[in-house]
Amino acid sequence: MLEFTLVEAHPDSSWALEAYHELDVAHTLEVFGEDLTMSVDRVRNYLLSQESGLHGLLLAVAGTVPASERLGRFGLPPAPEQPVPVLGAAQFTLPTADNQHLVDDLFLTVAATSRRRGVGTALLDQVCRIAEVSGRDTVLTWSEHLLAPATAALPQLTAPTGSGSVPVDGNVRFLQAKGFELAQVERQSRLVLPTPSGLLERLHAEAEAVAGRDYQVVSWRGEVPEEHLDAVAKLYQAMSSDAPVGDIDFRTENWDAERVREHDRRLLLTGDLIQTIALSRASGEVAGLTVLFVPEASPERPEQYTTVVLESHRGHRLGLWIKSANLKLMEDGFPQARYIDTWNADENGHMLAINTALGYRPHGATGGWQRRLG
Ligand SMILES: CC(C)(COP(=O)(O)OP(=O)(O)OC[C@H]1O[C@@H](n2cnc3c(N)ncnc32)[C@H](O)[C@@H]1OP(=O)(O)O)[C@@H](O)C(=O)NCCC(=O)NCCS
């Protein structure tokens, strides 16, 4: 029998965070054939952040650990002071600003050599216990799949929306065995950089020709300027209510200026932000927003975050305009960037059309899985 103990990895346990990072590297190599992880510093920074939720990291460590009087906030002992082999991990978020019915963004991973021996089950059971004692009734997790001949050859499971599917691989079988249901499929698309010469300028000009009389775009690097904080908070809130979520029980988020400020400042600790908004010339209202993040540790793969246009301003090519402007700013500032991955609901035709025009191509599928507790 495999002997292991579940502990909580605190952000100050460097060896534990490094061991978790190694597991994560192995996972992304297994699924995608490349390292797509966040740096250890980013994981630490993420675990420390509390702007809208508590972030937990549980580890399954080999053997037993001495009883500790110092049980952590989830009722588990801390990771031992000296390194021990790590067999598996569960990272998750308990939202506190909204969506307090959820355990969000659960990511479970078990070392390939320790699978099918109950580690994943033990970690998940702990997460469900923590969910229940924290008053949460739904656990949300994601399964990742590369578009490749090997995954295409497997049976496919279609999203309840009817749009998008995931291959039924070992991870999917685990989630099904544990009572999770597929609630949505996101398409992972990749834009290979640099973009063809002149493409962004052409798309920018086309969009400006349609919208330029009524709108202007404003871009910057770094955090949202003070005068736009309230408006940007409104856009983040709109993103949470307007983007299609399939059967996922996401509820509208609560954003205010302070949350936007903290969100940006946290990200800026480990990278750079590039942001573009569209402003209505008539009212001065902020109509749309798009955000790119360039991690300091991996500037070759910038990350696309929120893109949203307020409902009352849709249909003027603002999405294409702000995205092409933001990408141009990023390419000019970070010539080492090699590609950007982005995730969109497979049923989100408008967003996907903009991304396709910019050169994004399907790269993977991500299943959104939900388990109701109780
Ligand atoms: C999914 C994962 C976490 C499962 O961890 P694990 O420790 O192997 O899981 P368990 O041993 O507790 O398995 C419990 C049950 O799930 C099912 N299961 C797990 N892996 C399976 C597989 N590859 N094929 C079919 N069924 C599987 C089985 O019913 C299993 O019970 P059994 O071994 O008695 O038949 C692990 O395979 C992994 O780390 N995958 C990569 C990370 C990932 O993609 N996670 C996705 C979820 S967030």
The ligand as a MOL file (V3000), in Angstrom:
LIG
                    3D

  0  0  0     0  0            999 V3000
M  V30 BEGIN CTAB
M  V30 COUNTS 48 50 0 0 0
M  V30 BEGIN ATOM
M  V30 1 C -6.5730 12.5350 -12.6910 0
M  V30 2 C -5.5620 12.1910 -11.5900 0
M  V30 3 C -5.4910 13.3830 -10.6310 0
M  V30 4 C -6.0410 10.9370 -10.8410 0
M  V30 5 O -5.1690 10.6640 -9.7540 0
M  V30 6 P -4.9850 9.1620 -9.1600 0
M  V30 7 O -4.2470 9.2780 -7.8930 0
M  V30 8 O -4.4280 8.2990 -10.2100 0
M  V30 9 O -6.5120 8.7720 -8.8740 0
M  V30 10 P -7.0660 7.5360 -7.9780 0
M  V30 11 O -6.0140 6.4970 -7.8480 0
M  V30 12 O -7.5860 8.1040 -6.7160 0
M  V30 13 O -8.2510 7.0030 -8.9170 0
M  V30 14 C -9.5740 6.9040 -8.4580 0
M  V30 15 C -10.4670 6.3180 -9.5460 0
M  V30 16 O -10.5720 7.2410 -10.6520 0
M  V30 17 C -10.6400 6.4800 -11.8950 0
M  V30 18 N -9.4300 6.7020 -12.6770 0
M  V30 19 C -8.3200 7.3960 -12.3130 0
M  V30 20 N -7.4350 7.4230 -13.3200 0
M  V30 21 C -7.9750 6.7320 -14.3370 0
M  V30 22 C -7.5460 6.3880 -15.6450 0
M  V30 23 N -6.3410 6.7940 -16.1050 0
M  V30 24 N -8.3650 5.6760 -16.4290 0
M  V30 25 C -9.5690 5.2660 -15.9910 0
M  V30 26 N -10.0510 5.5480 -14.7430 0
M  V30 27 C -9.2640 6.2770 -13.9360 0
M  V30 28 C -10.7150 5.0030 -11.4600 0
M  V30 29 O -12.0840 4.7270 -11.2430 0
M  V30 30 C -9.9480 5.0350 -10.1400 0
M  V30 31 O -10.2620 3.9570 -9.2830 0
M  V30 32 P -9.4910 2.5440 -9.4780 0
M  V30 33 O -8.0210 2.8260 -9.6170 0
M  V30 34 O -9.8240 1.7980 -8.2270 0
M  V30 35 O -10.0600 1.9450 -10.7220 0
M  V30 36 C -4.1670 11.8770 -12.2120 0
M  V30 37 O -4.2990 10.9440 -13.2380 0
M  V30 38 C -3.4330 13.0850 -12.7540 0
M  V30 39 O -2.6770 13.7180 -12.0240 0
M  V30 40 N -3.6330 13.4540 -14.0340 0
M  V30 41 C -2.9710 14.6210 -14.5760 0
M  V30 42 C -3.5430 15.9010 -13.9750 0
M  V30 43 C -4.9440 16.2000 -14.4770 0
M  V30 44 O -5.1650 16.2050 -15.6590 0
M  V30 45 N -5.9140 16.4650 -13.6220 0
M  V30 46 C -7.2710 16.6980 -14.0910 0
M  V30 47 C -8.2080 16.9480 -13.0110 0
M  V30 48 S -7.9840 18.5640 -12.3110 0
M  V30 END ATOM
M  V30 BEGIN BOND
M  V30 1 1 1 2
M  V30 2 1 2 3
M  V30 3 1 2 4
M  V30 4 1 2 36
M  V30 5 1 4 5
M  V30 6 1 5 6
M  V30 7 2 6 7
M  V30 8 1 6 8
M  V30 9 1 6 9
M  V30 10 1 9 10
M  V30 11 2 10 11
M  V30 12 1 10 12
M  V30 13 1 10 13
M  V30 14 1 13 14
M  V30 15 1 14 15
M  V30 16 1 15 16
M  V30 17 1 15 30
M  V30 18 1 16 17
M  V30 19 1 17 18
M  V30 20 1 17 28
M  V30 21 1 18 19
M  V30 22 1 18 27
M  V30 23 2 19 20
M  V30 24 1 20 21
M  V30 25 1 21 22
M  V30 26 2 21 27
M  V30 27 1 22 23
M  V30 28 2 22 24
M  V30 29 1 24 25
M  V30 30 2 25 26
M  V30 31 1 26 27
M  V30 32 1 28 29
M  V30 33 1 28 30
M  V30 34 1 30 31
M  V30 35 1 31 32
M  V30 36 2 32 33
M  V30 37 1 32 34
M  V30 38 1 32 35
M  V30 39 1 36 37
M  V30 40 1 36 38
M  V30 41 2 38 39
M  V30 42 1 38 40
M  V30 43 1 40 41
M  V30 44 1 41 42
M  V30 45 1 42 43
M  V30 46 2 43 44
M  V30 47 1 43 45
M  V30 48 1 45 46
M  V30 49 1 46 47
M  V30 50 1 47 48
M  V30 END BOND
M  V30 END CTAB
M  END
